Amino acid sequence: MSERPLDVLEASVGQDVTVRLKDGEEYAGQLAGYDQHMNLVLDDGEDTTIIRGDNVVSIIP
């Protein structure tokens, strides 16, 4: 049985990920959190980035 997207996100909290957006831009950092809309919070050590879930194409561990 395949995992639900939010289950995968839950398992990825605290891990380094790369997030690819619809416009081709990529962000890398530690997944600090998410919500039910798949909005993401990335922490790269210096900055914290909030990514709106409807812009996300893929999340790569």
N, C-alpha and C positions, 0 to 999 in steps of 0.2 A: 504494500500500500504506500502511495507517495505521500510525502509530507505537505501540509498546507503552507502557503507562503509565510504566514505569521509564525509558524513553528520554526521555519528555517531562520527567520530573523531573530527569534528568541535564542536559538542556538548560536547565533553569530554575535550577540552582544558581548562586547569586550574584545572582539577579534578584529584584526586588520582586514579591511575590505576595500574594493574599488567599486565605485558606483558610476555607471554609464547613464547619461541622460539622453533624452530624445534629440537634442541638438548636436550630439556627438561628444560633448564635453565629458570629462571624467574627473572624479574626485576620489582621493585615497585618504584613508584614515581609520581610526578605531571606531567601530560602531558603538556609540554611547547610549543610544536609545531609539525608539520608534513608537508610533501609535497605530491605532486601528486603520488609519488611512494610508499607512505605509510611509508617512512622513518620517524622515530619518535625521538623526543628529550624529554628525561625525566629529571626532576630536583628533586633530593631527599633532597635538603637543603644544602648538602655539596658538592656533585658532580653533574655534568651534563653528561648524557649518551646519545649517539646517537646510535640508533638501525636501522640497514638496513632493509627496509621493506620486502625483500624477505626471511628473516629469521623468521618473525613473524607468529605464528600459531593462537594466540588469544590475545585479549585485554579485560581484565576484569575490570569493574568499581568497 
